[in-house]
Amino acid sequence: DGGITQSPKYLFRKEGQNVTLSCEQNLNHDAMYWYRQDPGQGLRLIYYSQIVNDFQKGDIAEGYSVSREKKESFPLTVTSAQKNPTAFYLCASSIDLGLVYEQYFGPGTRLTVT
Amino acid sequence: GQSLEQPSEVTAVEGAIVQINCTYQTSGFYGLSWYQQHDGGAPTFLSYNGLDGLEETGRFSSFLSRSDSYGYLLLQELQMKDSASYFCAVRDQTFNAGKSTFGDGTTLTVKP
């Protein structure tokens, strides 16, 4: 089955530690995204990548880093510089066929930093 | 910058029709999407309007008016399982055609 996998589903870390969230897709999509969602709010874009070895900052990139070495993989590192890292993190990929544009989301990772 | 406005909450009864509005202000516009998200889950795609007019997919329809910077999602024959959050998202051209900005979501509660 094609889709996006994110692991782990729940992640707990101590303040001051970097943590990497994984995102893998087998949909053969070029574009991939990372969003952050806080309770009762919408999705905010952290980083996105249109092609391998290229990525762009989204609206809230400070304290985060990404890499895109393979088409299938787009890991997100939450660094100790991120002031409020506890949130629900969603990875997505997209298909663009002109008048059809759809983002596919992974199941998400809930990160708790204490 | 980008800003989207949608109602925070909507309540309706089973079998009814509900409309969720979305108005937007963006520096670039390429299309309007709608996503559904159940509690604790991931968003799932419902519809995309790249052109003005109505798009229909089963019980769900979505409308776009570029001149009014406005769109809506119409849900017909409501079912209990439609209770969820619904997000509109604008695809803009600030960097490229693939960047989306999401609204804060509308929580739909369907009552029996």
Boltz contact constraints between the chains, C-beta under 6 A:
constraints:
  - contact:
      token1: [A, 31]
      token2: [B, 98]
      max_distance: 6.0
  - contact:
      token1: [A, 41]
      token2: [B, 104]
      max_distance: 6.0
  - contact:
      token1: [A, 42]
      token2: [B, 87]
      max_distance: 6.0
  - contact:
      token1: [A, 42]
      token2: [B, 102]
      max_distance: 6.0
  - contact:
      token1: [A, 42]
      token2: [B, 103]
      max_distance: 6.0
  - contact:
      token1: [A, 42]
      token2: [B, 104]
      max_distance: 6.0
  - contact:
      token1: [A, 42]
      token2: [B, 105]
      max_distance: 6.0
  - contact:
      token1: [A, 43]
      token2: [B, 102]
      max_distance: 6.0
  - contact:
      token1: [A, 56]
      token2: [B, 95]
      max_distance: 6.0
  - contact:
      token1: [A, 94]
      token2: [B, 98]
      max_distance: 6.0
  - contact:
      token1: [A, 99]
      token2: [B, 50]
      max_distance: 6.0
  - contact:
      token1: [A, 101]
      token2: [B, 31]
      max_distance: 6.0
  - contact:
      token1: [A, 101]
      token2: [B, 48]
      max_distance: 6.0
  - contact:
      token1: [A, 102]
      token2: [B, 45]
      max_distance: 6.0
  - contact:
      token1: [A, 105]
      token2: [B, 42]
      max_distance: 6.0
  - contact:
      token1: [A, 105]
      token2: [B, 43]
      max_distance: 6.0
  - contact:
      token1: [A, 107]
      token2: [B, 42]
      max_distance: 6.0
  - contact:
      token1: [A, 108]
      token2: [B, 42]
      max_distance: 6.0
